[in-house]
Amino acid sequence: MESLDKVLNFEGSMTLLRFVFLLFLSVFLLEIVRMLNKNINMESPAKPPGKDAKKTDIPKQKEEPKAPMLIVVAGEKALGTEKGHRYPLPDQASIGRHSENFIVVEDPFASSFHTVIIKNREKYLVSDMGSKNGTIVNGTPVNKDHELQEGDILEIGDVKFRFSRK
């Protein structure tokens, strides 16, 4: 009788563990879908007006300040893009080899999670995330909280970006 209680208790515990595991897995998958949806919405270009639209049909908009961005200067093959490609920066953007980064760099000198750029008020700060080869801005290694200025060159391995607000 005692061994039957142990077996039932063990099975009940395993059922509870399975339920908790499935709950965590569901939350994790929902978070991935939410992040992907957010990235897709950010990267959707605005559609131009149709051929028949008149200038008067287009509502005038206030000129908004341009979004800060990273522009590819070198190493475009590691990014799967071309020189001059623009990456508009969200409030937080990680860069590295891992597929979960905002910008994926397929460069052997880049770490999985190499660097991060974080918006703090109207400033964009770049921080190295403990990468093996470091993060370079204008030829100088940076560790954390280096404020990016217009025209700064950010190097990650053989990839170079120019920071711009224009």
Secondary structure, 3 states (H helix, E strand, C coil): CHHHHHHHHHHHHHHHHHHHHHHHHHHHHHHHHHHHHHHHHHHCCCCCCCCCCCHHHCCCCCCCCCCCEEEEEECHHHHCCCCCCEEECCCEEEEECCCCCCEECCCCCCCCCCEEEEEECCEEEEEECCCCCCEEECCEEECCCEECCCCCEEEECCEEEEEECC
